[in-house]
Amino acid sequence: RALEAYIAELRDALALARALKRTLILPRWICYCDRLWSGSDDIFHFNCMYPGSQDGQFVPFTCPMDHVLSPSVWLKSGV
């Protein structure tokens, strides 16, 4: 549910920035699950932490843009 709220906020912020001809600074988002880049890995099997990092308590954390959005898609779309 947090991701849905973030995407809705982003949509509204992008619309406002475009209407005002301003540059949008992306907000900090909190991730509750780490992201594995291999399609065959099951992050949920590891309690949302990258294998080997279960000893550290870093979840939730401020996540980078590419955990949620695709920078290459943004570049192609001209956003």
C-alpha positions, 0 to 999 in steps of 0.5 A, spaced: 500 500 500 505 504 501 508 504 494 501 505 491 501 512 495 508 514 493 506 513 486 499 517 487 504 522 490 509 522 484 503 523 479 500 529 482 507 532 484 509 531 476 503 534 474 504 540 479 511 541 477 509 541 469 504 546 470 508 551 474 514 549 469 518 547 475 523 541 476 521 536 481 526 534 486 524 526 487 521 525 495 525 520 499 521 514 499 521 508 504 522 501 502 520 495 506 523 490 502 530 490 499 530 488 491 533 483 488 536 484 481 535 477 479 529 474 476 530 467 479 531 470 486 525 470 491 526 476 496 520 474 500 523 467 501 529 471 505 524 476 509 525 481 504 532 482 505 538 480 500 541 473 502 546 474 507 544 481 510 539 478 515 544 480 521 543 487 519 536 491 521 536 495 515 529 494 513 525 499 512 530 504 509 530 510 504 530 507 497 534 509 491 529 511 485 531 504 481 528 500 487 521 503 485 521 506 478 525 505 471 530 511 470 531 508 463 523 509 462 523 516 465 529 518 460 525 515 454 519 518 456 522 525 457 520 526 464 
